[in-house]
Amino acid sequence: MGPEGMPRIVIGIDFGTTFSGVAWGLENGLDDLEVIQTWPGGGNNTSQKVPTVFHYRNGKIRWGYQVDEPWKSINGVKLLLDENPTYRYSPSKDAETPLKAMKKSVITASGEYVGMLVAHVKNILKNRFGSALQAMNLEFVMTVPAVWSDKAKDATIQAACLGNIPKNNLFLVSEPEAAAVYAIRTIQPNTIAEGDCVIACDAGGGTVDLITYRINQTEPLRLGEITEGTGAICGSVILDQRFEEFLSSRIGEETYKRLPHTARSFALKHWQDYIKPNYQGTLDSEDFADVGYCVPIPGIPDIPNINLEGGFLHMDSNDVEGIFHPIIQKIEDLAIVLVGGLGASECLFKRLQEASTGVQVMQPQNAWSAVVRGAVYRGLDGNQVDNRKARCHYGVSCVKIYNEKIHGSEQKPVWCELEEAWKVYDQMNWYINKGDSIAEDQPIKLEFYRAVPTHSRLLFTDKLQFCLAERAPKTVNTTVSKLCELEADLSEIPKDLFEIHHNSKGKAYYRIDYQLVLTPTSASLLFDLEFNGISYGTVRSRY
């Protein structure tokens, strides 16, 4: 409960590549979960999501349905939060130029858009609860792709904080986990039983994430990951990009480039609103074999030999299948509860049914808003996943006392004047191995010790490293990359608790043993400092 017995409100935010969603729910009132469906600039229309598009006019941001010239606006900014994607979405790349011109970072721009979402939901809640809202505790659960790096997730946290979400009231959850929590809740009870395994496939706008869960318990729901999450950037926006490439190829690259932005946008919107969501795949029945689609391209002259007449380009089912096939093939290859915008696709549903012989493929109701609904459930119910699988090895690079039997002659030891011992650098201590089962209620203690002169500033920095190889190396090599720097401030600890040692030259130094306690959550790593079993607060992590 919130202050003075007032219920807390959990607000879920699905900050998406093409569309974003917001939902909220009251503590002890799960049936009252609401998805925001009215938006600034949307008039009387309703939608479970709002376009993730915005631009700046006279220094003020216009966003979502307020944007009347999408071709002049910033699109796909979410994917720019991940600095090392395997695939670049064109609108995301295009967004970099205006952001640089305005001297706005991706995190700042993302934060300003998220701030619009936050302000809008707060306004709705104020209209609902009036002055009582001030006494209610607002908690935010934000979703992120499972395939994102920890650095990208940290960038999301920074953007959320810039969007007026207090860090202490912010929680991250992976998109497929949120989707799975919602989907399994809504599927008929006799469909899922304890011991069953499900693959949650969140096929969204930019990314497709898959995680396999075992149903440990149905009431209350408890899940456990049984494989490492996988995914790729092959979401719905890539279909849009392939459609634009199809148009360019069909009418000619030069003709396409000369088209006004309004004409291109008109054609793309028709694809997004009418063809893409309704395409069911190639149909076996001869009665439907010649199904065609007309794409409006205002102002373009007739080109009869490619079926372009009267401002309409005719596409047959093979043309549309050619756009869909590589993307759906990629999703099949990643591997089944389907959620997300692309997850609602009838074509994807049928193809996965065909590819997954003997496996039941299910699409829950409200697949498009499943992620944001699941985020609210996650906030209200707490963690429902007993264990998760580590996606990589996590450890720290450190210095160790040289032992010829262990380190051999290839590693060159260095003499330490303070402790008067030979030491070797760039050694690895791995605390989590790839594929390990990890749980939020089982924090992992990273043991450290420092030998420092007694007059030293007690601020220590350790490098947290990660490795994606199947076997983690014993020393730092090309497979090891820095994840972040952990800054532990021990100055608050009374110095009389530290061990004092003296070397042969009489120089005094502290030998300090301490622990960094790592708690792995759905979408982030949390660190706390411990000394002699006592917690001394959180540890700052710099990515």
Buried (B, 14 or more C-beta within 10 A) or exposed (E): EBEEEBBBBBBBBBBBBBBBBBBBBBBEEEEEBBBBBBBBBBEEEEBBBBBBBBBBEEEEBBBBBBBEEBBEBBBBBBBBBBEEBEBBBBBBEBBBEBBEEEEBBBBBBBBBBBBBBBEBBBEBBEEEBEEEBEEBBBBBBBBBBBBBBBBBBBBBBBBBBBBBBEEEBBBBBBBBBBBBBBBBBBBEEEEBEEEEEBBBBBBBBBBBBBBBBBBBEBEEBBBBBBBBBBBBBBBBBBBBBBBBBBBBEBBEEEBBEEBEEEBBBBBBEBBBEEBBBEBBBBEEEEEEEEBEBBBBBEEBEEBEEEBBEEBBBEBBBEBBBEBBBEBBEBBBEBBBBBBBBBBBBEBBBBBBBEBBEEEEBBBBEBBBBBBBBBBBBBBBBEBBBBBBBBBBBBBBBBEBBBEEEEBEEEBEBEEBEBBEBBBBBBBBBBBBBBEBEBBBEEBBEBEBEBBBEEEBEBEBEBBBBBBEEEEBBBBBEEBBEEBBEBBBBBEEBEEEEBEEBEBEEEEEBBBBEBBBBBBBBBBBBBBBBBBEEEEBEEBBBEB
